[in-house]
Amino acid sequence: TAGYVVHRDRMWIVGGDCNQRHYQNDVWSSAEGIQWQQITDQVPWAPRALHYAVAFKDRIWVMGGQTMPRFAPTPEIFYNDVWNTQDGAKWNRVLEHAPWTPRGMIGGSVIFQGRIWILGGGTYDTSDSPRRFYNDVWSSDDGIHWERHIEHAPWSPHQYHEVAVFDGKIWVLEGWNQSN
């Protein structure tokens, strides 16, 4: 449940899961996948898991996600904020509350036509909140101003899906929606 991006010719792992009863609040980078360098051990947007990460306009961006009290003791929080960094160490919150509903659980990333795209996603169930699934589509050219393109896309609301750009198109692949 970490964020994975390629930025400045390096692979990056941003944050992580909480299956060990604590959050992975660190950032790591590697040029070849063998030698890894820890960039920071504590990001300012922690704790969270299931966030959406993209590389866009010479920055790494982290959006959404949530805490998971059942796995790591923390208050329940669902995020719809937007953060970015150029170096993985110094993070800037560019938007406290985006207009899209808090979410995560989106694999891959989409940068298409000079914009960040958020396609569906959802939230993991907690003891106080049910699992949620979305199929709306949003984009932004700056991470601050967001446009909703469609409220209900023709694919079913789901999470844990992969998104990608290929052959001049945005692709939404597989996923889970509790009913199939």
KALIN-V379871 format. One record per helix or strand of 2 or more residues. SS is the DSSP state (~ for helix, > for strand). FROM is the first residue (numbers start at 1). LEN is the number of residues. If there is no record, write none. Layout:
# KALIN-V379871
SS:FROM:LEN + SS:FROM:LEN
This chain:
# KALIN-V379871
>:3:5 + >:10:5 + >:27:4 + >:37:4 + >:52:5 + >:59:5 + >:82:4 + >:92:4 + >:106:3 + >:110:3 + >:115:9 + >:132:9 + >:146:5 + >:161:6 + >:169:5
